[in-house]
């Protein structure tokens, strides 16, 4: 009885550890394939909305984006 409970707990702990490393690997792979937004993307977005952004405006948007990520 006690041995069964210990085996279940051991299996859960091992599963959580393996799941953590698999999720971390998948997440880092997705970041490499689809990088987060960069300055050129922000400039293109603002230009498509009909504005010519200055570097200061682009930097402000980048700072706001990194704050919420």
N, CA, C and O atoms as a Maestro MAE file, in Angstrom:
{
 s_m_m2io_version
 :::
 2.0.0
}

f_m_ct {
 s_m_title
 :::
 protein
 m_atom[276] {
  # First column is atom index #
  i_m_mmod_type
  r_m_x_coord
  r_m_y_coord
  r_m_z_coord
  i_m_residue_number
  s_m_chain_name
  s_m_pdb_residue_name
  s_m_pdb_atom_name
  i_m_atomic_number
  :::
  1 25 0.833 -1.200 0.000 1 A "UNK " " N  " 7
  2 3 0.000 0.000 0.000 1 A "UNK " " CA " 6
  3 2 0.872 1.256 0.000 1 A "UNK " " C  " 6
  4 15 0.742 2.121 -0.866 1 A "UNK " " O  " 8
  5 25 1.766 1.336 0.992 2 A "UNK " " N  " 7
  6 3 2.655 2.503 1.074 2 A "UNK " " CA " 6
  7 2 3.620 2.538 -0.104 2 A "UNK " " C  " 6
  8 15 3.959 3.608 -0.609 2 A "UNK " " O  " 8
  9 25 4.058 1.357 -0.538 3 A "UNK " " N  " 7
  10 3 4.961 1.286 -1.685 3 A "UNK " " CA " 6
  11 2 4.300 1.771 -2.963 3 A "UNK " " C  " 6
  12 15 4.935 2.411 -3.800 3 A "UNK " " O  " 8
  13 25 3.019 1.459 -3.105 4 A "UNK " " N  " 7
  14 3 2.283 1.915 -4.291 4 A "UNK " " CA " 6
  15 2 2.171 3.434 -4.316 4 A "UNK " " C  " 6
  16 15 2.336 4.053 -5.367 4 A "UNK " " O  " 8
  17 25 1.894 4.028 -3.175 5 A "UNK " " N  " 7
  18 3 1.778 5.488 -3.093 5 A "UNK " " CA " 6
  19 2 3.113 6.146 -3.407 5 A "UNK " " C  " 6
  20 15 3.170 7.156 -4.108 5 A "UNK " " O  " 8
  21 25 4.187 5.562 -2.880 6 A "UNK " " N  " 7
  22 3 5.514 6.115 -3.157 6 A "UNK " " CA " 6
  23 2 5.860 6.006 -4.642 6 A "UNK " " C  " 6
  24 15 6.466 6.920 -5.203 6 A "UNK " " O  " 8
  25 25 5.483 4.901 -5.280 7 A "UNK " " N  " 7
  26 3 5.746 4.754 -6.715 7 A "UNK " " CA " 6
  27 2 4.952 5.768 -7.527 7 A "UNK " " C  " 6
  28 15 5.462 6.308 -8.509 7 A "UNK " " O  " 8
  29 25 3.710 6.034 -7.129 8 A "UNK " " N  " 7
  30 3 2.900 7.029 -7.829 8 A "UNK " " CA " 6
  31 2 3.515 8.412 -7.678 8 A "UNK " " C  " 6
  32 15 3.618 9.156 -8.653 8 A "UNK " " O  " 8
  33 25 3.924 8.759 -6.465 9 A "UNK " " N  " 7
  34 3 4.559 10.066 -6.238 9 A "UNK " " CA " 6
  35 2 5.867 10.193 -7.007 9 A "UNK " " C  " 6
  36 15 6.157 11.245 -7.577 9 A "UNK " " O  " 8
  37 25 6.649 9.129 -7.022 10 A "UNK " " N  " 7
  38 3 7.911 9.147 -7.770 10 A "UNK " " CA " 6
  39 2 7.643 9.333 -9.263 10 A "UNK " " C  " 6
  40 15 8.350 10.083 -9.936 10 A "UNK " " O  " 8
  41 25 6.623 8.649 -9.777 11 A "UNK " " N  " 7
  42 3 6.261 8.793 -11.180 11 A "UNK " " CA " 6
  43 2 5.809 10.208 -11.506 11 A "UNK " " C  " 6
  44 15 6.150 10.746 -12.559 11 A "UNK " " O  " 8
  45 25 5.032 10.819 -10.595 12 A "UNK " " N  " 7
  46 3 4.595 12.203 -10.806 12 A "UNK " " CA " 6
  47 2 5.770 13.167 -10.825 12 A "UNK " " C  " 6
  48 15 5.830 14.058 -11.672 12 A "UNK " " O  " 8
  49 25 6.699 12.994 -9.904 13 A "UNK " " N  " 7
  50 3 7.865 13.881 -9.842 13 A "UNK " " CA " 6
  51 2 8.700 13.738 -11.107 13 A "UNK " " C  " 6
  52 15 9.127 14.735 -11.689 13 A "UNK " " O  " 8
  53 25 8.930 12.520 -11.527 14 A "UNK " " N  " 7
  54 3 9.718 12.301 -12.748 14 A "UNK " " CA " 6
  55 2 8.981 12.878 -13.958 14 A "UNK " " C  " 6
  56 15 9.603 13.471 -14.839 14 A "UNK " " O  " 8
  57 25 7.667 12.707 -14.001 15 A "UNK " " N  " 7
  58 3 6.883 13.256 -15.105 15 A "UNK " " CA " 6
  59 2 6.941 14.772 -15.166 15 A "UNK " " C  " 6
  60 15 7.031 15.350 -16.249 15 A "UNK " " O  " 8
  61 25 6.889 15.422 -14.001 16 A "UNK " " N  " 7
  62 3 6.969 16.886 -13.964 16 A "UNK " " CA " 6
  63 2 8.339 17.355 -14.440 16 A "UNK " " C  " 6
  64 15 8.442 18.325 -15.191 16 A "UNK " " O  " 8
  65 25 9.371 16.680 -14.011 17 A "UNK " " N  " 7
  66 3 10.733 17.071 -14.414 17 A "UNK " " CA " 6
  67 2 10.914 16.896 -15.919 17 A "UNK " " C  " 6
  68 15 11.435 17.788 -16.587 17 A "UNK " " O  " 8
  69 25 10.494 15.767 -16.450 18 A "UNK " " N  " 7
  70 3 10.622 15.528 -17.889 18 A "UNK " " CA " 6
  71 2 9.758 16.523 -18.668 18 A "UNK " " C  " 6
  72 15 10.187 17.049 -19.695 18 A "UNK " " O  " 8
  73 25 8.550 16.778 -18.181 19 A "UNK " " N  " 7
  74 3 7.668 17.733 -18.839 19 A "UNK " " CA " 6
  75 2 8.256 19.128 -18.875 19 A "UNK " " C  " 6
  76 15 8.105 19.837 -19.870 19 A "UNK " " O  " 8
  77 25 8.925 19.533 -17.802 20 A "UNK " " N  " 7
  78 3 9.554 20.850 -17.749 20 A "UNK " " CA " 6
  79 2 10.614 20.985 -18.827 20 A "UNK " " C  " 6
  80 15 10.647 21.982 -19.549 20 A "UNK " " O  " 8
  81 25 11.484 19.984 -18.940 21 A "UNK " " N  " 7
  82 3 12.558 20.077 -19.919 21 A "UNK " " CA " 6
  83 2 12.040 19.991 -21.351 21 A "UNK " " C  " 6
  84 15 12.576 20.654 -22.238 21 A "UNK " " O  " 8
  85 25 11.016 19.193 -21.587 22 A "UNK " " N  " 7
  86 3 10.439 19.107 -22.932 22 A "UNK " " CA " 6
  87 2 9.781 20.437 -23.298 22 A "UNK " " C  " 6
  88 15 9.955 20.926 -24.415 22 A "UNK " " O  " 8
  89 25 9.029 21.024 -22.371 23 A "UNK " " N  " 7
  90 3 8.374 22.304 -22.639 23 A "UNK " " CA " 6
  91 2 9.404 23.401 -22.877 23 A "UNK " " C  " 6
  92 15 9.218 24.244 -23.755 23 A "UNK " " O  " 8
  93 25 10.480 23.400 -22.108 24 A "UNK " " N  " 7
  94 3 11.534 24.408 -22.298 24 A "UNK " " CA " 6
  95 2 12.185 24.267 -23.669 24 A "UNK " " C  " 6
  96 15 12.469 25.263 -24.335 24 A "UNK " " O  " 8
  97 25 12.418 23.029 -24.084 25 A "UNK " " N  " 7
  98 3 13.021 22.792 -25.397 25 A "UNK " " CA " 6
  99 2 12.091 23.259 -26.517 25 A "UNK " " C  " 6
  100 15 12.537 23.909 -27.463 25 A "UNK " " O  " 8
  101 25 10.821 22.933 -26.416 26 A "UNK " " N  " 7
  102 3 9.852 23.334 -27.441 26 A "UNK " " CA " 6
  103 2 9.727 24.851 -27.481 26 A "UNK " " C  " 6
  104 15 9.665 25.436 -28.563 26 A "UNK " " O  " 8
  105 25 9.690 25.493 -26.325 27 A "UNK " " N  " 7
  106 3 9.566 26.954 -26.272 27 A "UNK " " CA " 6
  107 2 10.772 27.634 -26.904 27 A "UNK " " C  " 6
  108 15 10.611 28.582 -27.673 27 A "UNK " " O  " 8
  109 25 11.981 27.165 -26.590 28 A "UNK " " N  " 7
  110 3 13.170 27.787 -27.183 28 A "UNK " " CA " 6
  111 2 13.220 27.548 -28.689 28 A "UNK " " C  " 6
  112 15 13.685 28.411 -29.434 28 A "UNK " " O  " 8
  113 25 12.747 26.392 -29.144 29 A "UNK " " N  " 7
  114 3 12.707 26.113 -30.579 29 A "UNK " " CA " 6
  115 2 11.730 27.052 -31.278 29 A "UNK " " C  " 6
  116 15 12.025 27.556 -32.362 29 A "UNK " " O  " 8
  117 25 10.571 27.293 -30.668 30 A "UNK " " N  " 7
  118 3 9.595 28.200 -31.251 30 A "UNK " " CA " 6
  119 2 10.133 29.631 -31.310 30 A "UNK " " C  " 6
  120 15 9.879 30.343 -32.281 30 A "UNK " " O  " 8
  121 25 10.867 30.058 -30.290 31 A "UNK " " N  " 7
  122 3 11.443 31.406 -30.309 31 A "UNK " " CA " 6
  123 2 12.483 31.562 -31.414 31 A "UNK " " C  " 6
  124 15 12.601 32.632 -32.011 31 A "UNK " " O  " 8
  125 25 13.237 30.498 -31.685 32 A "UNK " " N  " 7
  126 3 14.215 30.571 -32.768 32 A "UNK " " CA " 6
  127 2 13.526 30.633 -34.127 32 A "UNK " " C  " 6
  128 15 13.957 31.373 -35.011 32 A "UNK " " O  " 8
  129 25 12.457 29.858 -34.295 33 A "UNK " " N  " 7
  130 3 11.752 29.833 -35.574 33 A "UNK " " CA " 6
  131 2 10.939 31.101 -35.808 33 A "UNK " " C  " 6
  132 15 10.865 31.594 -36.933 33 A "UNK " " O  " 8
  133 25 10.329 31.630 -34.748 34 A "UNK " " N  " 7
  134 3 9.479 32.811 -34.849 34 A "UNK " " CA " 6
  135 2 9.946 33.839 -33.827 34 A "UNK " " C  " 6
  136 15 9.398 33.919 -32.727 34 A "UNK " " O  " 8
  137 25 10.954 34.624 -34.186 35 A "UNK " " N  " 7
  138 3 11.489 35.580 -33.215 35 A "UNK " " CA " 6
  139 2 10.455 36.636 -32.839 35 A "UNK " " C  " 6
  140 15 9.548 36.937 -33.615 35 A "UNK " " O  " 8
  141 25 10.603 37.194 -31.639 36 A "UNK " " N  " 7
  142 3 9.670 38.236 -31.222 36 A "UNK " " CA " 6
  143 2 9.818 39.488 -32.090 36 A "UNK " " C  " 6
  144 15 10.734 39.584 -32.907 36 A "UNK " " O  " 8
  145 25 8.930 40.419 -31.906 37 A "UNK " " N  " 7
  146 3 8.880 41.619 -32.741 37 A "UNK " " CA " 6
  147 2 10.181 42.421 -32.602 37 A "UNK " " C  " 6
  148 15 10.766 42.502 -31.523 37 A "UNK " " O  " 8
  149 25 10.615 43.010 -33.723 38 A "UNK " " N  " 7
  150 3 11.822 43.831 -33.694 38 A "UNK " " CA " 6
  151 2 11.509 45.229 -34.234 38 A "UNK " " C  " 6
  152 15 10.366 45.523 -34.585 38 A "UNK " " O  " 8
  153 25 12.521 46.079 -34.296 39 A "UNK " " N  " 7
  154 3 12.326 47.480 -34.689 39 A "UNK " " CA " 6
  155 2 11.812 47.609 -36.118 39 A "UNK " " C  " 6
  156 15 10.972 48.464 -36.396 39 A "UNK " " O  " 8
  157 25 12.302 46.773 -37.021 40 A "UNK " " N  " 7
  158 3 11.860 46.862 -38.413 40 A "UNK " " CA " 6
  159 2 10.378 46.522 -38.538 40 A "UNK " " C  " 6
  160 15 9.666 47.121 -39.343 40 A "UNK " " O  " 8
  161 25 9.914 45.557 -37.739 41 A "UNK " " N  " 7
  162 3 8.487 45.215 -37.768 41 A "UNK " " CA " 6
  163 2 7.635 46.380 -37.269 41 A "UNK " " C  " 6
  164 15 6.564 46.649 -37.813 41 A "UNK " " O  " 8
  165 25 8.112 47.064 -36.240 42 A "UNK " " N  " 7
  166 3 7.373 48.213 -35.703 42 A "UNK " " CA " 6
  167 2 7.328 49.335 -36.739 42 A "UNK " " C  " 6
  168 15 6.284 49.954 -36.946 42 A "UNK " " O  " 8
  169 25 8.471 49.594 -37.390 43 A "UNK " " N  " 7
  170 3 8.503 50.628 -38.428 43 A "UNK " " CA " 6
  171 2 7.536 50.291 -39.564 43 A "UNK " " C  " 6
  172 15 6.827 51.168 -40.056 43 A "UNK " " O  " 8
  173 25 7.506 49.027 -39.978 44 A "UNK " " N  " 7
  174 3 6.609 48.616 -41.059 44 A "UNK " " CA " 6
  175 2 5.153 48.772 -40.630 44 A "UNK " " C  " 6
  176 15 4.316 49.205 -41.421 44 A "UNK " " O  " 8
  177 25 4.849 48.424 -39.391 45 A "UNK " " N  " 7
  178 3 3.486 48.540 -38.895 45 A "UNK " " CA " 6
  179 2 3.042 50.000 -38.865 45 A "UNK " " C  " 6
  180 15 1.929 50.319 -39.282 45 A "UNK " " O  " 8
  181 25 3.905 50.884 -38.374 46 A "UNK " " N  " 7
  182 3 3.550 52.306 -38.304 46 A "UNK " " CA " 6
  183 2 3.442 52.908 -39.705 46 A "UNK " " C  " 6
  184 15 2.574 53.744 -39.954 46 A "UNK " " O  " 8
  185 25 4.312 52.492 -40.611 47 A "UNK " " N  " 7
  186 3 4.254 52.988 -41.982 47 A "UNK " " CA " 6
  187 2 2.966 52.539 -42.661 47 A "UNK " " C  " 6
  188 15 2.360 53.297 -43.418 47 A "UNK " " O  " 8
  189 25 2.550 51.298 -42.387 48 A "UNK " " N  " 7
  190 3 1.303 50.811 -43.000 48 A "UNK " " CA " 6
  191 2 0.086 51.548 -42.457 48 A "UNK " " C  " 6
  192 15 -0.958 51.586 -43.108 48 A "UNK " " O  " 8
  193 25 0.214 52.138 -41.259 49 A "UNK " " N  " 7
  194 3 -0.883 52.925 -40.706 49 A "UNK " " CA " 6
  195 2 -0.834 54.374 -41.183 49 A "UNK " " C  " 6
  196 15 -1.662 55.191 -40.778 49 A "UNK " " O  " 8
  197 25 0.132 54.695 -42.040 50 A "UNK " " N  " 7
  198 3 0.181 56.025 -42.624 50 A "UNK " " CA " 6
  199 2 1.060 57.004 -41.879 50 A "UNK " " C  " 6
  200 15 0.912 58.212 -42.059 50 A "UNK " " O  " 8
  201 25 1.968 56.528 -41.051 51 A "UNK " " N  " 7
  202 3 2.874 57.415 -40.320 51 A "UNK " " CA " 6
  203 2 4.310 57.053 -40.647 51 A "UNK " " C  " 6
  204 15 4.630 55.886 -40.869 51 A "UNK " " O  " 8
  205 25 5.160 58.045 -40.674 52 A "UNK " " N  " 7
  206 3 6.593 57.793 -40.809 52 A "UNK " " CA " 6
  207 2 7.183 57.940 -39.410 52 A "UNK " " C  " 6
  208 15 7.332 59.060 -38.919 52 A "UNK " " O  " 8
  209 25 7.516 56.837 -38.768 53 A "UNK " " N  " 7
  210 3 7.969 56.913 -37.381 53 A "UNK " " CA " 6
  211 2 9.413 57.412 -37.268 53 A "UNK " " C  " 6
  212 15 10.259 57.118 -38.112 53 A "UNK " " O  " 8
  213 25 9.664 58.165 -36.215 54 A "UNK " " N  " 7
  214 3 11.043 58.556 -35.921 54 A "UNK " " CA " 6
  215 2 11.671 57.453 -35.069 54 A "UNK " " C  " 6
  216 15 10.972 56.582 -34.551 54 A "UNK " " O  " 8
  217 25 12.971 57.500 -34.934 55 A "UNK " " N  " 7
  218 3 13.666 56.490 -34.137 55 A "UNK " " CA " 6
  219 2 13.224 56.559 -32.680 55 A "UNK " " C  " 6
  220 15 13.144 55.533 -32.004 55 A "UNK " " O  " 8
  221 25 12.940 57.757 -32.199 56 A "UNK " " N  " 7
  222 3 12.480 57.911 -30.817 56 A "UNK " " CA " 6
  223 2 11.150 57.195 -30.611 56 A "UNK " " C  " 6
  224 15 10.958 56.528 -29.594 56 A "UNK " " O  " 8
  225 25 10.225 57.326 -31.571 57 A "UNK " " N  " 7
  226 3 8.937 56.652 -31.457 57 A "UNK " " CA " 6
  227 2 9.097 55.127 -31.490 57 A "UNK " " C  " 6
  228 15 8.429 54.405 -30.750 57 A "UNK " " O  " 8
  229 25 9.988 54.659 -32.353 58 A "UNK " " N  " 7
  230 3 10.234 53.218 -32.442 58 A "UNK " " CA " 6
  231 2 10.809 52.712 -31.122 58 A "UNK " " C  " 6
  232 15 10.413 51.654 -30.633 58 A "UNK " " O  " 8
  233 25 11.742 53.469 -30.549 59 A "UNK " " N  " 7
  234 3 12.326 53.064 -29.266 59 A "UNK " " CA " 6
  235 2 11.279 53.041 -28.157 59 A "UNK " " C  " 6
  236 15 11.306 52.154 -27.304 59 A "UNK " " O  " 8
  237 25 10.360 54.002 -28.157 60 A "UNK " " N  " 7
  238 3 9.306 54.019 -27.153 60 A "UNK " " CA " 6
  239 2 8.411 52.789 -27.272 60 A "UNK " " C  " 6
  240 15 8.056 52.172 -26.268 60 A "UNK " " O  " 8
  241 25 8.052 52.440 -28.496 61 A "UNK " " N  " 7
  242 3 7.202 51.265 -28.695 61 A "UNK " " CA " 6
  243 2 7.949 49.998 -28.281 61 A "UNK " " C  " 6
  244 15 7.361 49.107 -27.668 61 A "UNK " " O  " 8
  245 25 9.231 49.911 -28.607 62 A "UNK " " N  " 7
  246 3 10.031 48.740 -28.217 62 A "UNK " " CA " 6
  247 2 10.089 48.615 -26.699 62 A "UNK " " C  " 6
  248 15 9.977 47.515 -26.157 62 A "UNK " " O  " 8
  249 25 10.263 49.735 -26.019 63 A "UNK " " N  " 7
  250 3 10.324 49.712 -24.552 63 A "UNK " " CA " 6
  251 2 8.989 49.242 -23.972 63 A "UNK " " C  " 6
  252 15 8.961 48.476 -23.008 63 A "UNK " " O  " 8
  253 25 7.884 49.703 -24.562 64 A "UNK " " N  " 7
  254 3 6.562 49.268 -24.091 64 A "UNK " " CA " 6
  255 2 6.358 47.776 -24.360 64 A "UNK " " C  " 6
  256 15 5.799 47.066 -23.524 64 A "UNK " " O  " 8
  257 25 6.804 47.305 -25.507 65 A "UNK " " N  " 7
  258 3 6.638 45.891 -25.842 65 A "UNK " " CA " 6
  259 2 7.437 45.004 -24.880 65 A "UNK " " C  " 6
  260 15 6.934 43.975 -24.429 65 A "UNK " " O  " 8
  261 25 8.667 45.392 -24.567 66 A "UNK " " N  " 7
  262 3 9.486 44.571 -23.673 66 A "UNK " " CA " 6
  263 2 8.944 44.618 -22.242 66 A "UNK " " C  " 6
  264 15 9.144 43.676 -21.475 66 A "UNK " " O  " 8
  265 25 8.272 45.690 -21.882 67 A "UNK " " N  " 7
  266 3 7.709 45.792 -20.544 67 A "UNK " " CA " 6
  267 2 6.588 44.780 -20.349 67 A "UNK " " C  " 6
  268 15 6.425 44.241 -19.255 67 A "UNK " " O  " 8
  269 25 5.806 44.514 -21.407 68 A "UNK " " N  " 7
  270 3 4.656 43.635 -21.282 68 A "UNK " " CA " 6
  271 2 4.951 42.199 -21.701 68 A "UNK " " C  " 6
  272 15 4.042 41.369 -21.689 68 A "UNK " " O  " 8
  273 25 6.162 41.882 -22.062 69 A "UNK " " N  " 7
  274 3 6.496 40.499 -22.437 69 A "UNK " " CA " 6
  275 2 6.980 39.720 -21.239 69 A "UNK " " C  " 6
  276 15 7.307 38.540 -21.360 69 A "UNK " " O  " 8
  :::
 }
 m_bond[275] {
  # First column is bond index #
  i_m_from
  i_m_to
  i_m_order
  :::
  1 1 2 1
  2 2 3 1
  3 3 4 2
  4 3 5 1
  5 5 6 1
  6 6 7 1
  7 7 8 2
  8 7 9 1
  9 9 10 1
  10 10 11 1
  11 11 12 2
  12 11 13 1
  13 13 14 1
  14 14 15 1
  15 15 16 2
  16 15 17 1
  17 17 18 1
  18 18 19 1
  19 19 20 2
  20 19 21 1
  21 21 22 1
  22 22 23 1
  23 23 24 2
  24 23 25 1
  25 25 26 1
  26 26 27 1
  27 27 28 2
  28 27 29 1
  29 29 30 1
  30 30 31 1
  31 31 32 2
  32 31 33 1
  33 33 34 1
  34 34 35 1
  35 35 36 2
  36 35 37 1
  37 37 38 1
  38 38 39 1
  39 39 40 2
  40 39 41 1
  41 41 42 1
  42 42 43 1
  43 43 44 2
  44 43 45 1
  45 45 46 1
  46 46 47 1
  47 47 48 2
  48 47 49 1
  49 49 50 1
  50 50 51 1
  51 51 52 2
  52 51 53 1
  53 53 54 1
  54 54 55 1
  55 55 56 2
  56 55 57 1
  57 57 58 1
  58 58 59 1
  59 59 60 2
  60 59 61 1
  61 61 62 1
  62 62 63 1
  63 63 64 2
  64 63 65 1
  65 65 66 1
  66 66 67 1
  67 67 68 2
  68 67 69 1
  69 69 70 1
  70 70 71 1
  71 71 72 2
  72 71 73 1
  73 73 74 1
  74 74 75 1
  75 75 76 2
  76 75 77 1
  77 77 78 1
  78 78 79 1
  79 79 80 2
  80 79 81 1
  81 81 82 1
  82 82 83 1
  83 83 84 2
  84 83 85 1
  85 85 86 1
  86 86 87 1
  87 87 88 2
  88 87 89 1
  89 89 90 1
  90 90 91 1
  91 91 92 2
  92 91 93 1
  93 93 94 1
  94 94 95 1
  95 95 96 2
  96 95 97 1
  97 97 98 1
  98 98 99 1
  99 99 100 2
  100 99 101 1
  101 101 102 1
  102 102 103 1
  103 103 104 2
  104 103 105 1
  105 105 106 1
  106 106 107 1
  107 107 108 2
  108 107 109 1
  109 109 110 1
  110 110 111 1
  111 111 112 2
  112 111 113 1
  113 113 114 1
  114 114 115 1
  115 115 116 2
  116 115 117 1
  117 117 118 1
  118 118 119 1
  119 119 120 2
  120 119 121 1
  121 121 122 1
  122 122 123 1
  123 123 124 2
  124 123 125 1
  125 125 126 1
  126 126 127 1
  127 127 128 2
  128 127 129 1
  129 129 130 1
  130 130 131 1
  131 131 132 2
  132 131 133 1
  133 133 134 1
  134 134 135 1
  135 135 136 2
  136 135 137 1
  137 137 138 1
  138 138 139 1
  139 139 140 2
  140 139 141 1
  141 141 142 1
  142 142 143 1
  143 143 144 2
  144 143 145 1
  145 145 146 1
  146 146 147 1
  147 147 148 2
  148 147 149 1
  149 149 150 1
  150 150 151 1
  151 151 152 2
  152 151 153 1
  153 153 154 1
  154 154 155 1
  155 155 156 2
  156 155 157 1
  157 157 158 1
  158 158 159 1
  159 159 160 2
  160 159 161 1
  161 161 162 1
  162 162 163 1
  163 163 164 2
  164 163 165 1
  165 165 166 1
  166 166 167 1
  167 167 168 2
  168 167 169 1
  169 169 170 1
  170 170 171 1
  171 171 172 2
  172 171 173 1
  173 173 174 1
  174 174 175 1
  175 175 176 2
  176 175 177 1
  177 177 178 1
  178 178 179 1
  179 179 180 2
  180 179 181 1
  181 181 182 1
  182 182 183 1
  183 183 184 2
  184 183 185 1
  185 185 186 1
  186 186 187 1
  187 187 188 2
  188 187 189 1
  189 189 190 1
  190 190 191 1
  191 191 192 2
  192 191 193 1
  193 193 194 1
  194 194 195 1
  195 195 196 2
  196 195 197 1
  197 197 198 1
  198 198 199 1
  199 199 200 2
  200 199 201 1
  201 201 202 1
  202 202 203 1
  203 203 204 2
  204 203 205 1
  205 205 206 1
  206 206 207 1
  207 207 208 2
  208 207 209 1
  209 209 210 1
  210 210 211 1
  211 211 212 2
  212 211 213 1
  213 213 214 1
  214 214 215 1
  215 215 216 2
  216 215 217 1
  217 217 218 1
  218 218 219 1
  219 219 220 2
  220 219 221 1
  221 221 222 1
  222 222 223 1
  223 223 224 2
  224 223 225 1
  225 225 226 1
  226 226 227 1
  227 227 228 2
  228 227 229 1
  229 229 230 1
  230 230 231 1
  231 231 232 2
  232 231 233 1
  233 233 234 1
  234 234 235 1
  235 235 236 2
  236 235 237 1
  237 237 238 1
  238 238 239 1
  239 239 240 2
  240 239 241 1
  241 241 242 1
  242 242 243 1
  243 243 244 2
  244 243 245 1
  245 245 246 1
  246 246 247 1
  247 247 248 2
  248 247 249 1
  249 249 250 1
  250 250 251 1
  251 251 252 2
  252 251 253 1
  253 253 254 1
  254 254 255 1
  255 255 256 2
  256 255 257 1
  257 257 258 1
  258 258 259 1
  259 259 260 2
  260 259 261 1
  261 261 262 1
  262 262 263 1
  263 263 264 2
  264 263 265 1
  265 265 266 1
  266 266 267 1
  267 267 268 2
  268 267 269 1
  269 269 270 1
  270 270 271 1
  271 271 272 2
  272 271 273 1
  273 273 274 1
  274 274 275 1
  275 275 276 2
  :::
 }
}
